[in-house]
Amino acid sequence: MAEGGPIRIVFLGGLGEIGRNCMAIEQGSGADRSIVLIDCGLMFPDADMHGIDLVLPDFSYLRDNANDIVALVATHGHEDHVGGIQFLLRDDDGIGHLRDEPLPIYGARLTLGLARNRIEEAGLLGRCTMVPVEDNERVEVGPFGVEFIPVTHSVPHAHAIAVHTTQGIVLHSGDWKLDLTPVDGRRTDLARIGQLTAGKGVRLLLADSTNAEEPGYAPSETSVGAVLDALFVQHRGRRIITASFASHLHRIQQIADAAINAGRKVATLGLSMKKNVRLGRDLQVVDIPESSLIDIEDIDRYEPGEVCVISTGSQGEPMSALSLLARGENKFVKLGEHDTVILSSHAIPGNESNVNKVIDGLLRRGAEVVHSGVVDVHATGHAQADEIKTYLSLVKPEWYVPIHGEFRHMVANANLGHLMGIPRRNVVLCEDGDVIELGDDGLEHSGRVPSGYVYVDGIVGDVGQGVIRDRRVLGEEGVVVVVVTVDIQTGKVLTGPDIITRGWVYAPEAEDLLDEACDRVSAAVEQALEHGERDVEALERDVRRAAGKFVNERTKRRPMIVPVVMET
């Protein structure tokens, strides 16, 4: 049992979905309160989030406590963990203008490099201070001791985070797996994790749940390299275009190695891929000889079998390089029957439809497509059930909170905790917005904070649930606009009603239905005017009610009704 003031953990995202990973650990109260953030990520939109580009955590709690935040600690460089930082620093809905000094951000050099690209694009570098750390380094951040423990993941230089607090050690697993033969030889540091259990041990473990339902062990990343080598031999003489996450530098390294071994030159396609390969080479995380790199504009100077293109867009993002390829709109590469496209990734949940559309488009262009459903060209970066059990047997936490995943993943992770001997009362399931308090007597829920989705549409910040609801109605039911002009003085209908519709019925083929709708609305307006109604807003409510009732009765549909009452 620890002896000291309680700490609180505030979950702002990542518990119940894939993405938006963000949590706060706080110690003290009032003027002595200190908060350290772990990650600030984004989420890709679901199919029913019409027109939305990104989904963010709700920063309300952080805005209210902006000057209590002593640092942001980044576990690794994936977008679902660092992609939201630039939004956190913004004026309108972030904390940038509320803080008295720039926000310190701690992480590996590569992690900070990947985050920096987005922050710099937003012109917000002046609102943060990048502090690079080395493996196993411990930094003092306010009252916290924060330790960066190496773990293996699908992006290099990922870390677990051990936070030393008044209530003992809080261990955040980060995204991890037990890869014993990683590409760079940097393994998950089980020795240091085991050392944390000495003495009073780990009070609280927060652990990745993404693959908790999957039995066994995740395959090594190097297993993909052998598959890629075989594919390059099998497709000799053909131009090969590969697609992967731009941050998956170990995969990019293996693709480049397979290409170079097959006597090919390597070209990058997509701005983020070009930037990240340059960053990886600068930090010596990626080793591609200058003699093997060519500019994408020069690939037509080489025979198809002498070229390998490494592209962005493995998730089917509409404006990504690979999607443009599938539509025949990429200005650098035109696909044909002599091309093979290798998708070296899995679709993120919610992106399956976009990825399938891209595959269809590539096939229509005549290319041969290889993906993880056909050949093992991808290896997950997340621990599976037996790895999680191994981790739990090593850490032996007093309290266990599954994080990072959909709710079903967290339930599976909780069951693994029970299986490994953690008492059921000491395994706590939480969701976004939950606040838990760890004190001398244990762990308990202690309230909630705002944690809803914040939608980003273009340069517009939170467009709100109302806009999403309206877009869903428009997309599924259509819109009916009813225009009527009235003389407020005489109480007469001058013109209309006129009905304009999109997505409800096809007007040229439904004239009788539209005429009947006009008659119904006209009768309702005339009746309201006869009863002395002269308020335009009240008349618009009458129009909406009459049109909506008619539409529902006749077509069993509920399109958006937009009444327009003009007065003279």
C-alpha positions in Angstrom: 0.0 0.0 0.0 1.3 3.4 -0.9 1.3 6.3 1.5 0.6 9.7 0.0 -2.1 11.8 -1.5 -4.4 10.2 -4.1 -3.9 10.6 -7.8 -6.6 10.7 -10.5 -6.6 9.3 -14.0 -8.9 11.0 -16.5 -9.7 9.1 -19.7 -10.4 11.5 -22.6 -10.4 9.0 -25.4 -9.3 5.5 -26.7 -11.5 3.5 -24.3 -14.3 2.1 -26.5 -12.9 2.9 -29.9 -9.8 2.5 -32.0 -8.2 6.0 -31.9 -8.4 9.3 -30.0 -6.0 7.9 -27.3 -5.6 10.5 -24.6 -5.5 10.4 -20.8 -4.4 12.6 -18.0 -2.8 11.6 -14.7 -3.1 14.3 -12.0 -1.7 14.7 -8.5 -2.5 17.3 -5.9 -5.4 19.8 -5.9 -6.1 23.5 -6.2 -3.0 25.6 -6.7 -0.8 22.5 -6.3 -2.5 20.4 -9.0 -0.2 19.0 -11.6 -1.4 17.1 -14.7 0.7 15.0 -17.1 -1.0 14.0 -20.4 -0.2 10.6 -22.0 -0.8 10.9 -25.8 -3.2 13.0 -27.7 -4.4 11.2 -30.8 -7.1 11.4 -33.5 -9.6 8.8 -34.9 -10.6 8.2 -38.5 -14.3 8.8 -39.1 -16.9 6.0 -39.4 -18.9 5.6 -42.6 -21.9 7.3 -41.1 -19.9 10.5 -40.2 -20.7 12.1 -43.5 -18.1 14.5 -44.7 -16.0 14.4 -41.5 -12.2 14.2 -41.9 -11.1 13.5 -38.4 -12.5 12.9 -34.9 -10.8 14.3 -31.8 -11.1 14.0 -28.0 -13.1 16.7 -26.2 -10.5 19.1 -24.8 -13.0 20.9 -22.4 -11.4 19.4 -19.3 -7.9 20.3 -20.5 -9.0 23.9 -21.4 -10.4 24.3 -17.9 -7.0 23.1 -16.4 -4.6 24.4 -19.1 -2.0 25.8 -16.8 -1.9 22.8 -14.5 -0.6 20.6 -17.4 3.1 20.1 -16.8 3.8 18.1 -19.9 2.5 15.8 -22.7 4.2 12.4 -22.9 4.0 10.6 -26.3 4.3 6.8 -26.3 4.9 6.6 -30.1 4.4 8.3 -33.4 1.1 6.9 -34.7 -1.6 9.3 -35.6 -4.0 7.8 -33.1 -1.6 8.8 -30.4 0.0 12.1 -31.5 -2.2 13.3 -34.4 -4.4 15.4 -32.2 -1.6 17.5 -30.7 -1.8 20.4 -33.2 -5.6 20.7 -32.4 -4.8 20.7 -28.7 -2.6 23.7 -29.3 -5.0 25.7 -31.3 -6.7 29.0 -30.3 -10.4 28.3 -30.8 -10.9 24.9 -29.1 -7.4 24.0 -27.8 -5.2 25.2 -24.9 -2.6 27.1 -26.8 -3.9 30.6 -26.0 -4.8 29.6 -22.4 -1.4 28.6 -21.2 1.2 31.0 -19.8 4.1 29.1 -21.4 4.7 26.6 -24.3 3.6 23.0 -23.6 6.6 20.6 -23.1 6.2 17.4 -25.2 8.4 14.4 -24.3 9.1 11.5 -26.6 11.6 9.6 -28.7 13.3 11.7 -31.4 11.4 9.8 -34.1 8.1 10.2 -32.2 8.6 13.9 -31.9 9.7 14.1 -35.6 6.5 12.5 -36.7 4.4 14.7 -34.5 6.3 17.8 -35.5 5.3 17.5 -39.1 1.6 18.1 -38.3 2.3 20.8 -35.7 4.6 22.7 -38.1 2.0 22.5 -40.9 -0.5 24.2 -38.5 2.1 26.9 -37.6 2.0 26.0 -33.9 5.6 25.1 -33.1 5.9 28.2 -31.0 3.3 26.8 -28.6 5.2 23.7 -27.6 8.7 22.6 -26.6 10.0 19.3 -28.0 12.1 17.4 -25.4 13.7 14.2 -26.9 14.4 11.3 -24.6 16.4 8.1 -24.8 15.4 4.6 -24.1 15.1 3.9 -20.3 15.6 7.6 -19.5 13.7 9.0 -16.5 12.7 12.6 -16.5 11.2 14.7 -13.7 8.1 16.4 -14.9 6.5 18.5 -12.2 6.0 16.1 -9.2 6.1 13.0 -11.5 9.0 10.8 -12.4 8.3 9.6 -16.0 10.3 6.7 -17.3 10.5 5.7 -21.0 10.7 1.9 -21.4 11.4 0.4 -24.8 8.7 -1.7 -26.4 8.3 -3.2 -29.9 5.5 -1.9 -32.0 4.8 -1.3 -35.7 6.5 2.1 -35.5 10.1 2.3 -34.3 11.1 3.7 -30.9 7.8 3.1 -29.1 7.7 3.3 -25.3 5.8 2.1 -22.3 5.5 4.8 -19.7 6.1 4.3 -16.0 4.8 7.2 -14.0 6.2 7.4 -10.5 3.6 9.1 -8.3 2.7 9.5 -4.6 0.7 6.3 -5.0 3.5 4.3 -6.5 4.1 3.3 -10.1 1.4 3.7 -12.7 2.5 1.7 -15.8 1.1 2.6 -19.2 1.9 -0.3 -21.6 1.8 1.9 -24.7 1.1 -0.1 -28.0 3.4 -3.1 -27.8 4.0 -6.7 -28.7 6.7 -9.3 -27.8 8.6 -9.4 -31.0 11.8 -11.4 -30.3 13.3 -10.7 -33.8 12.4 -7.1 -34.6 13.8 -5.4 -37.7 16.0 -3.1 -35.7 16.9 -5.5 -32.9 15.2 -3.3 -30.3 13.1 -5.6 -28.1 10.4 -4.9 -25.5 12.5 -4.4 -22.3 11.0 -7.1 -20.2 14.0 -6.9 -17.8 13.2 -3.3 -16.8 9.5 -4.0 -16.6 10.3 -6.9 -14.3 12.5 -4.6 -12.1 9.5 -2.3 -11.5 7.8 -5.1 -9.6 10.4 -5.1 -6.9 9.6 -3.4 -3.6 6.0 -2.1 -3.6 5.5 -3.2 -7.2 3.2 -1.7 -9.8 0.1 -0.2 -8.2 -1.8 0.2 -11.5 -1.3 -1.2 -15.0 -3.0 0.4 -18.0 -2.7 -2.0 -20.9 -3.4 -2.2 -24.6 -6.5 -4.3 -25.4 -6.5 -4.2 -29.3 -5.7 -7.9 -29.9 -6.9 -9.3 -26.6 -9.5 -11.5 -28.4 -6.8 -13.0 -30.6 -5.2 -16.2 -29.2 -1.5 -17.0 -29.3 1.4 -14.6 -30.1 1.6 -11.9 -32.8 4.0 -12.8 -35.6 7.4 -11.1 -35.8 7.7 -8.1 -38.1 10.6 -9.9 -39.8 8.2 -12.6 -41.0 6.8 -10.1 -43.4 10.3 -9.6 -45.0 10.5 -13.2 -46.2 7.0 -12.9 -47.8 8.0 -9.7 -49.5 11.2 -11.2 -50.8 9.2 -14.1 -52.3 6.7 -11.7 -53.9 9.4 -9.7 -55.5 10.8 -12.9 -57.1 7.4 -14.1 -58.1 6.6 -10.7 -59.8 9.9 -10.1 -61.5 9.6 -8.1 -64.7 6.5 -6.3 -63.4 6.5 -2.9 -61.8 5.6 -3.2 -58.1 3.7 -0.5 -56.1 3.5 -1.2 -52.4 1.3 0.7 -49.9 1.8 1.0 -46.2 1.4 3.4 -43.3 3.9 6.2 -43.8 4.9 5.9 -40.1 5.5 2.1 -40.4 9.2 2.6 -41.0 10.2 -1.0 -40.3 7.8 -2.2 -43.0 9.2 0.5 -45.4 12.7 -0.8 -44.6 11.7 -4.3 -45.4 10.0 -3.3 -48.6 13.1 -1.3 -49.6 15.4 -4.3 -48.7 13.3 -6.7 -50.8 13.3 -4.2 -53.8 17.1 -3.6 -53.6 17.8 -7.3 -53.3 15.7 -7.8 -56.5 17.8 -5.2 -58.3 15.1 -2.4 -58.2 15.2 1.3 -57.5 12.9 2.7 -54.9 10.6 5.8 -55.3 8.3 7.2 -52.7 4.8 8.4 -53.6 2.8 10.7 -51.3 4.0 13.7 -49.3 3.9 12.0 -45.9 5.8 9.0 -47.2 8.5 11.2 -48.7 8.8 13.2 -45.4 8.9 10.2 -43.1 11.5 8.3 -45.2 13.6 11.4 -45.1 13.1 11.7 -41.3 13.9 8.0 -40.9 17.1 8.3 -42.9 18.1 11.4 -41.0 17.6 9.6 -37.6 19.3 6.4 -39.0 16.1 4.4 -38.4 15.8 3.7 -42.1 18.8 2.6 -44.2 18.2 3.0 -47.9 21.3 3.9 -49.9 21.1 7.1 -51.9 22.0 5.2 -55.0 18.9 3.1 -54.7 16.5 6.1 -54.4 15.0 7.8 -57.4 12.4 10.6 -57.7 8.9 9.5 -58.5 9.0 11.7 -61.6 11.8 9.6 -63.1 10.3 6.1 -62.8 9.3 6.0 -66.5 13.0 6.0 -67.4 13.3 2.5 -66.0 11.9 -0.8 -67.1 8.9 -2.0 -65.0 11.0 -4.7 -63.3 13.5 -2.2 -62.2 11.2 -0.1 -60.1 9.4 -0.3 -56.7 7.1 2.5 -55.6 6.3 2.8 -51.9 3.0 4.7 -51.6 0.7 6.1 -48.9 -3.0 5.4 -48.9 -3.2 1.8 -47.5 -6.4 2.8 -45.7 -8.2 4.0 -48.8 -8.2 7.6 -47.8 -10.1 9.4 -50.7 -7.3 11.8 -51.6 -4.4 9.6 -50.9 -1.8 8.6 -53.5 -3.2 5.0 -53.8 -6.8 6.2 -54.1 -5.8 8.5 -56.9 -4.0 5.6 -58.6 -7.1 3.5 -58.4 -9.1 6.3 -60.1 -6.5 6.9 -62.7 -5.9 10.4 -61.4 -2.3 10.2 -60.1 -0.1 12.5 -62.2 3.1 10.4 -61.6 1.9 6.8 -62.0 -0.6 5.3 -64.4 -1.5 1.7 -63.7 -1.8 -1.1 -66.2 -1.5 -4.8 -66.8 2.2 -4.9 -66.1 1.7 -3.6 -62.5 1.4 -5.4 -59.2 0.1 -3.6 -56.1 0.9 -5.0 -52.7 -1.2 -3.7 -49.8 1.1 -4.3 -46.8 -1.4 -3.4 -44.1 -4.7 -4.3 -42.5 -7.7 -2.1 -42.7 -8.4 -0.1 -39.5 -11.9 -0.9 -38.2 -14.3 1.3 -40.1 -12.1 1.7 -43.1 -12.9 -1.7 -44.7 -15.3 -0.3 -47.3 -12.8 2.4 -48.4 -10.0 -0.2 -48.8 -12.3 -2.6 -50.7 -13.2 0.2 -53.1 -9.6 1.0 -53.8 -8.8 -2.7 -54.4 -11.7 -2.8 -56.9 -10.4 0.4 -58.6 -6.8 -1.1 -58.9 -8.1 -4.3 -60.4 -10.2 -2.3 -62.9 -7.0 -0.6 -64.0 -5.6 -4.0 -64.9 -3.2 -4.3 -62.0 -2.7 -7.4 -60.0 -3.4 -6.8 -56.3 -1.9 -8.7 -53.3 -3.3 -8.0 -49.9 -3.3 -9.6 -46.4 -6.4 -11.6 -47.2 -4.4 -13.4 -49.8 -0.8 -13.5 -48.5 0.7 -12.7 -45.1 2.1 -9.3 -46.1 1.2 -7.7 -42.8 2.0 -8.4 -39.1 0.1 -6.7 -36.3 1.9 -4.4 -34.0 -0.3 -5.3 -31.0 0.1 -8.0 -28.4 -2.2 -11.0 -28.6 -3.7 -13.0 -25.7 -0.7 -15.1 -24.8 1.6 -12.1 -24.9 -0.8 -10.2 -22.6 -0.8 -13.1 -20.2 3.0 -13.2 -20.2 3.0 -9.5 -19.5 0.6 -9.8 -16.6 2.5 -12.7 -15.1 5.6 -10.5 -15.1 4.1 -7.2 -13.9 1.7 -8.6 -11.3 -0.2 -5.3 -10.9 -2.3 -4.6 -7.8 -4.9 -2.9 -10.0 -5.6 -3.4 -13.7 -7.4 -1.2 -16.2 -7.7 -2.4 -19.8 -7.3 0.5 -22.3 -7.0 1.1 -26.0 -9.6 -0.7 -27.9 -13.3 -1.2 -28.5 -15.3 -2.2 -25.5 -15.3 -5.9 -26.5 -11.5 -5.8 -26.7 -11.3 -4.3 -23.2 -13.7 -7.0 -21.8 -11.5 -9.7 -23.3 -8.5 -8.0 -21.7 -10.2 -7.9 -18.4 -10.9 -11.6 -18.6 -7.2 -12.2 -19.2 -6.5 -10.3 -16.0 -8.9 -12.5 -14.1 -7.3 -15.6 -15.7 -3.9 -14.5 -14.5 -5.0 -14.2 -10.9 -5.9 -10.6 -10.5 -8.9 -10.4 -8.1 -12.1 -9.4 -10.0 -12.6 -6.3 -7.9 -9.1 -5.2 -8.8 -9.9 -5.3 -12.6 -11.7 -2.1 -13.5 -13.4 -1.5 -16.8 -13.6 2.2 -17.8 -14.9 4.2 -20.7 -14.2 7.6 -22.2 -15.0 10.3 -19.7 -14.4 8.2 -16.6 -12.3 9.5 -13.8 -10.7 7.0 -11.4 -8.9 7.8 -8.2 -6.1 5.7 -6.8 -5.5 6.2 -3.0 -4.1 4.5 0.0 -7.2 2.3 0.1 -7.3 1.3 -3.5 -9.0 2.4 -6.8 -12.5 3.7 -7.3 -14.5 5.7 -9.8 -14.8 9.3 -8.9 -16.8 11.1 -11.5 -16.9 11.9 -15.2 -15.7 14.7 -17.5 -16.9 15.7 -21.0 -15.6 13.1 -23.5 -17.8 13.3 -26.6 -16.5 13.2 -30.2 -15.2 16.5 -31.7 -15.6 16.4 -35.4 -13.2 18.1 -37.8 -14.5 19.0 -41.3 -11.9 20.7 -43.4 -10.7 23.8 -41.5 -13.8 23.9 -39.4 -13.5 22.8 -35.9 -16.3 20.9 -34.1 -19.2 20.9 -36.5 -21.4 19.3 -33.7 -23.7 16.4 -33.4 -26.5 18.4 -35.0 -24.6 18.8 -38.3 -23.8 15.1 -38.3 -27.5 14.2 -37.7 -28.6 16.5 -40.5 -26.0 15.0 -42.9 -27.2 11.5 -42.0 -30.8 12.5 -42.7 -29.9 14.2 -46.0 -27.9 11.2 -47.0 -30.5 8.6 -46.1 -33.8 10.4 -46.6 -33.2 13.5 -48.7 -34.5 17.0 -48.4 -37.9 18.7 -49.2 -37.9 22.5 -49.5 -41.3 24.2 -49.4 -41.6 27.8 -50.4 -44.7 29.9 -49.9 -45.3 33.7 -50.1 -48.0 35.3 -48.0 -49.4 38.8 -47.6 -49.2 39.4 -43.8 -51.6 42.4 -43.9 -54.4 40.6 -45.8 -53.7 37.1 -44.6 -53.6 35.7 -48.1 -51.3 33.2 -49.9 -49.8 35.1 -52.8 -47.7 32.4 -54.5 -46.9 28.8 -53.9 -46.5 26.6 -52.2 -43.6 25.4 -54.5 -41.8 22.2 -53.6 -38.2 21.6 -54.4 -36.8 18.1 -53.5 -33.5 16.3 -53.7 -33.1 12.7 -52.6 -36.8 12.2 -51.7 -38.6 11.6 -55.0 -37.6 12.3 -58.6 -39.7 15.4 -59.3 -40.4 14.8 -63.1 -41.8 11.4 -62.3 -43.8 12.4 -59.2 -45.8 15.5 -60.3 -49.1 14.2 -59.0 -47.5 13.5 -55.6 -45.9 16.9 -55.5 -49.2 18.6 -56.5 -51.0 16.8 -53.7 -48.3 17.9 -51.2 -48.7 21.5 -52.4 -52.5 21.3 -51.8 -52.0 19.9 -48.3 -49.5 22.6 -47.3 -51.6 25.4 -48.9 -54.6 24.3 -46.9 -52.6 24.3 -43.7 -51.2 27.8 -44.3 -54.6 29.2 -45.3 -56.2 27.7 -42.2 -53.5 29.3 -40.0 -54.0 32.7 -41.6 -57.7 32.5 -41.2 -57.2 31.9 -37.5 -55.2 35.1 -37.3 -51.7 33.7 -37.4 -49.2 36.3 -38.7 -45.9 35.3 -37.2 -43.6 34.0 -39.9 -41.8 31.5 -37.7 -45.2 30.0 -36.5 -46.3 29.7 -40.2 -43.0 27.9 -41.0 -43.8 25.4 -38.2 -47.2 24.9 -39.7 -45.6 24.3 -43.2 -43.1 21.8 -41.7 -45.7 19.9 -39.8 -48.1 19.6 -42.8 -45.4 18.7 -45.3 -43.8 16.2 -42.9 -47.1 14.5 -42.1 -48.0 14.2 -45.8 -44.5 12.9 -46.8 -44.5 10.3 -44.0 -48.1 9.1 -44.8 -47.6 8.7 -48.5 -44.0 7.5 -48.7 -43.1 6.3 -45.2 -40.0 8.4 -45.4 -38.7 11.2 -43.1 -36.6 13.6 -45.3 -35.4 16.9 -43.9 -38.3 19.5 -44.3 -37.1 23.0 -44.9 -40.0 25.5 -44.8 -39.4 29.0 -46.4 -42.2 31.5 -45.7 -41.7 34.9 -47.4 -43.8 37.9 -46.5 -44.8 41.0 -48.4 
